[in-house]
Amino acid sequence: MANDYLSEIRDVNLSYLMIAQQMIRDDRAEAIFRLGISGEIADLIAGMSNAQVLKMAGCNVMLSRFRFNDTAILSTLLRDKAGASNAPVHASIIMASQAPEAMV
């Protein structure tokens, strides 16, 4: 079962890196915002070769991460049934207020 998870993590990582590269190449500023990454990380991802993407995708941890660090904010968005159509807008506002992540 652990091997299944590792295989699925690899697939998710590969998809994430490929779409991230495309987004960065198409519109760097928008990609930085949507991915929640710093400009330096965006430059590194955009400059990765295919071999580097495959190698990085094969690591045993998820490269993308859940962007809500505040349980109260996420709970509020999930509970807001009356304004469900506004939930994506609220989520964008909240994520825009958070600083981009830097890989340490």
The 8 nearest C-alpha neighbors of each residue, nearest first, counted from 0:
[[1, 3, 2, 4, 5, 6, 7, 8],
 [2, 0, 4, 3, 5, 6, 7, 59],
 [1, 3, 5, 0, 4, 6, 7, 8],
 [2, 4, 0, 6, 1, 5, 7, 8],
 [5, 3, 7, 1, 6, 2, 8, 0],
 [6, 4, 8, 2, 7, 3, 59, 9],
 [5, 7, 9, 3, 4, 8, 2, 10],
 [6, 8, 10, 4, 9, 5, 11, 3],
 [7, 9, 5, 11, 10, 6, 12, 4],
 [10, 8, 57, 12, 6, 56, 7, 11],
 [11, 9, 7, 13, 8, 12, 14, 6],
 [10, 12, 8, 14, 13, 9, 15, 7],
 [13, 11, 56, 15, 9, 10, 14, 62],
 [12, 14, 56, 10, 16, 15, 11, 9],
 [13, 15, 11, 17, 12, 16, 18, 10],
 [14, 16, 12, 18, 13, 17, 19, 11],
 [17, 15, 19, 13, 14, 18, 20, 12],
 [16, 18, 14, 20, 19, 15, 13, 21],
 [17, 19, 21, 15, 20, 16, 22, 14],
 [18, 20, 16, 22, 17, 21, 15, 23],
 [21, 19, 45, 23, 17, 18, 22, 16],
 [22, 20, 18, 24, 19, 23, 25, 17],
 [21, 23, 19, 25, 30, 24, 20, 26],
 [24, 22, 27, 20, 30, 26, 21, 25],
 [23, 25, 21, 22, 26, 20, 27, 45],
 [24, 26, 22, 23, 21, 27, 30, 20],
 [27, 25, 23, 29, 28, 24, 22, 30],
 [26, 28, 23, 30, 29, 24, 31, 25],
 [29, 27, 31, 30, 26, 32, 23, 38],
 [28, 30, 32, 31, 26, 27, 33, 23],
 [31, 29, 33, 27, 23, 32, 22, 28],
 [32, 30, 28, 36, 34, 29, 35, 33],
 [31, 33, 29, 35, 30, 34, 28, 95],
 [34, 32, 30, 35, 31, 29, 36, 95],
 [33, 35, 31, 36, 32, 30, 19, 99],
 [36, 34, 99, 32, 33, 31, 100, 37],
 [37, 35, 99, 100, 31, 34, 40, 101],
 [36, 38, 40, 99, 39, 101, 100, 41],
 [37, 39, 41, 40, 42, 31, 36, 27],
 [38, 40, 42, 37, 41, 43, 101, 36],
 [39, 41, 43, 37, 42, 38, 44, 36],
 [42, 40, 38, 44, 39, 43, 45, 37],
 [43, 41, 45, 39, 40, 44, 46, 38],
 [42, 44, 40, 46, 41, 45, 47, 39],
 [43, 45, 41, 47, 46, 42, 20, 40],
 [46, 44, 20, 42, 43, 47, 41, 23],
 [47, 45, 43, 44, 42, 48, 20, 41],
 [46, 48, 44, 45, 51, 52, 43, 49],
 [47, 49, 51, 50, 52, 46, 45, 53],
 [50, 48, 52, 51, 53, 47, 54, 17],
 [51, 49, 53, 48, 52, 54, 47, 55],
 [50, 52, 54, 48, 53, 49, 47, 55],
 [53, 51, 49, 55, 50, 54, 56, 47],
 [54, 52, 56, 50, 51, 55, 49, 57],
 [53, 55, 51, 57, 52, 56, 50, 58],
 [54, 56, 52, 57, 53, 58, 51, 12],
 [57, 55, 12, 13, 53, 9, 54, 58],
 [56, 58, 9, 54, 55, 53, 59, 12],
 [57, 59, 56, 55, 60, 9, 54, 61],
 [58, 60, 5, 57, 8, 61, 9, 56],
 [61, 59, 58, 62, 8, 5, 9, 12],
 [60, 62, 63, 8, 12, 59, 64, 11],
 [63, 61, 12, 60, 64, 15, 56, 16],
 [64, 62, 61, 15, 65, 12, 11, 34],
 [63, 65, 66, 62, 61, 67, 35, 34],
 [64, 66, 67, 63, 68, 61, 35, 62],
 [67, 65, 64, 68, 94, 35, 97, 63],
 [66, 68, 69, 65, 73, 70, 94, 72],
 [69, 67, 66, 70, 65, 73, 72, 71],
 [68, 70, 71, 72, 67, 73, 74, 66],
 [71, 69, 73, 72, 74, 68, 67, 75],
 [70, 72, 74, 69, 73, 75, 76, 68],
 [73, 71, 75, 74, 69, 70, 76, 67],
 [72, 74, 76, 70, 75, 71, 77, 67],
 [75, 73, 77, 71, 76, 72, 70, 78],
 [74, 76, 72, 78, 73, 77, 79, 71],
 [77, 75, 73, 79, 74, 78, 86, 72],
 [76, 78, 74, 75, 79, 73, 80, 86],
 [79, 77, 75, 76, 80, 74, 73, 83],
 [78, 80, 76, 82, 81, 77, 83, 75],
 [81, 79, 83, 82, 78, 77, 76, 84],
 [82, 80, 79, 83, 84, 78, 85, 86],
 [81, 83, 85, 84, 80, 79, 86, 76],
 [84, 82, 80, 86, 85, 81, 79, 87],
 [83, 85, 82, 86, 87, 81, 88, 80],
 [84, 86, 88, 82, 83, 87, 89, 90],
 [85, 87, 89, 83, 88, 84, 90, 76],
 [88, 86, 90, 89, 85, 91, 84, 83],
 [89, 87, 91, 85, 86, 90, 92, 84],
 [88, 90, 86, 92, 91, 87, 93, 85],
 [89, 91, 87, 93, 88, 92, 86, 94],
 [92, 90, 88, 94, 89, 93, 95, 87],
 [93, 91, 95, 89, 90, 94, 88, 96],
 [92, 94, 90, 96, 95, 91, 89, 97],
 [93, 95, 91, 97, 96, 92, 90, 66],
 [96, 94, 92, 93, 97, 91, 32, 98],
 [95, 97, 93, 94, 92, 98, 91, 99],
 [98, 96, 94, 95, 99, 93, 35, 100],
 [97, 99, 100, 96, 35, 95, 94, 36],
 [100, 98, 36, 35, 37, 97, 101, 32],
 [101, 99, 36, 37, 35, 98, 102, 40],
 [100, 102, 37, 103, 36, 99, 40, 39],
 [101, 103, 100, 40, 36, 37, 39, 99],
 [102, 101, 100, 40, 37, 39, 36, 99]]
